Amino acid sequence: MTTDTTQPAETDARFAGLPARPGKIVAVHLSYDSRAAQRGRRPASPSYFLKASSSVAASGGTVERPAGTELLAFEGEIALVIGAPARRVPVETAWDHVAWVTAANDLGLYDLRANDKGSNVRSKSGDGFTPIGPDLIDARAVDPTALRVRAWVNGELRQDDTTAGLIFPLAQFVADLSQHVTLETGDVILTGTPAGSSVIVPGDVVEVEVDAPATGATSGRLVTTVVDGPDLPFDAAIGSLPSVDDTQREEAWGSREAAGLPPASASPLSPSLRDKLERVPVAGLSQQLRKRGLDNVTIDGVRPLHPEQKLVGTAKTLRFVPGREDLFASHGGGHNAQKRAFDAVREGEVIVIEARGEAGSGTLGDILAIRAHAQRAAGIVTDGGVRDLDAVSAVGIPVYTVGAHPAVLGRKHVPWDHDITIACGGTTVQPGDVIVGDADGVIVIPPEIAEEVADAALAQEEEDAWIADRVAEGHPVDGLFPMNADWRARYEADHTPVGEPVEPQGPTS
């Protein structure tokens, strides 16, 4: 693969599949129904990122997987090459500005997404990360609604979809982009990839083809071979290092199974268990956990912004470490651990934040609260402060905090990691723990005993209500709370299930 940038565009072998070196390459984030279903989200409108023209490569070349990385993924795509400048053109005439259609492989390195997610500057613009070609299809000779894209890895078909599966028509990308920037002759639009994209490793050969089955027009097969990059690690002194987690692995491979990850743990909160936990007070749960030898299960020092709301969910954890300027420079910017946790939270989960009880800055504000609410998170618990308290409260999601503070996160904290065991409010919290909160506070329940504890707490609540009624009738507390044998017998007689006979009571001594 040639990387000499001193050659003129017309003789530079990297651009052999194009009429000239493109001024800009615009790529669509998510555009196929199949890919949207795989990712679990469907965009309401297109979104884009830019790729460097220096990332273009011709068919038959190689692409390096950098040393110390593992998640290089291929994406077979339809590439549009602009033939006539487009500025503020309507959808109806946008296709007239496309001169050619061809195949592209929008390669990406998920290891480098963490701090650039959205912009994809480093993860998508490496040398050789945009193979295009080998042949151009005349856009006038094909129906843009009837194109097909396929990709093979080592001869095995991995992607096969058509433009009928697009969420947005191809012409919409041209029209939409032209509202904001002038599309110039030679510019390239990469129109997104269907389901089937996955990780490739050194030695793999990827082929991509775009064709129009109705006419037989084809781009030919675009061939790229993956090789190991030189043993030159990234320099932490000048930029962020590669970083992967199971979320990145799942997205790169396409599924947890393909990535070799265990199935995502099913929520321990069945509808019936959730209903029980919503009905029982935290004080009752605390009593039952204490009976089972668990005293250190309350998240201390936090108070609810909405005391009237019940919080029930499973823990998704986030850890902040004490603020240090050099560490905040390397871990605080971009799509850091805090933003990744809020982006990845799922319905019914509670984001639990370790902030060491440090209230001298905010650990979240209204934007992140809105994101959690949009993701249908059950709530947020932080043993740190909250910024924009009124705005966060107005979002409506249950939030527990030690109080308000106007300072930003970086004054006291560095977002460090998520989905790990943490300490919050003096207790240990693990991902998947059951979190329940009310006006009394927040408690942590090991998921394997959550059903047992909920049942026992509800039974105790019913018993306590019966005792309260007897006290209200004028009976003394002694012998009734807790109940002696006589009172226990009367209680059990009153609570015999309907349809079952009451056992006769013998004489009492």
C-alpha angles and dihedrals in degrees: 000000000000117000100170105130094187094079118097113255094247091059100033106113092213090072097047091119093055135061089241142339106297119241090218140000116212118193129196117231103212124359114143126080090224093054092044090053090050092050095043096234134087120202120229091213136006122279127192148197133197128244124200116251087226087071092067118112135177128241114279095035134117134244124209124228102213120240113269096024132108111176109073106151133189125221120190110213146169111247122207119205115205115231102178126030114264125203121165094342121165122242090249093066101024095100089060087071093058112090102176144015124207144152126279137180109214097201118192138183109220091192088074099044099090099085097028103039108149095022093049089195097153100022095056108028103062118133109282094012094123111052110181132184146333095198134011122235117212105246090211090061098056139060107241090212092057105052125123132209124197134176132194131194114202089342095308116120108240104163130034121161141129137222087259084076094057119117089212126028117250092246090058091064090056094046094044095049091046089061089067110025137018110256105217131203109283096022114137129220117199104205103206134266132267125228117296101065110138146155122299129195136202109295095032119124117210123197125188127187133182119195145158105233092196094060104023092238111150141176091218120234117311106213126200129170122206117227136176115266121229118283093261110128122208115265112243090198092069105030148356119294126234111280131181136180134176092273091058091045092051093049094044095049094038098240141024090250093054090048091054092245123142115256114277108268112259111241111263087217107093114183090259094050092047089052091052093049092049090055100046121074122238089241090061092049090049090054092052094047090051089054086057094051097260111127102146097067104102122099098226129208098024125117130192124251086209108035090179092063124085117223117211125161148098124282125261104182133216126183129206121190124205114288116269120167098224093047093047088052091056100035108021102068135067120014092345129177092275094054092042091054093050092045092050101042112121135213111289096017125124117216105224114193127202106213098152092243088290107153096175095102141017121273094193139005138197096288093058091042089054090049092051091047091049089052088054092243114174093230149299129263120188130169086206135069133288125225123212088023097180092049092047090049090050091058087072100221114131108261128180118194142154089243148287128310129170098213123103123248096261093065091076111359145057116203101233117165145339139208092038135111109281142174117240125174092346098309135093117249125191127193108271096025113139112251122199125177139175137152090299094058142264129308132192119220124191103241095229092065099033095104093047092048093047092050092048092047092051091049090050091049090054091049092048091050090053090050091049090054091052092049089050088054088060103263116144119249094235109100091005100068101066096017121241121214095277095050090043090055092050091048093050091048090053091049102048108136114258112269096023120107120247111243110239113252117233123219116288123225 
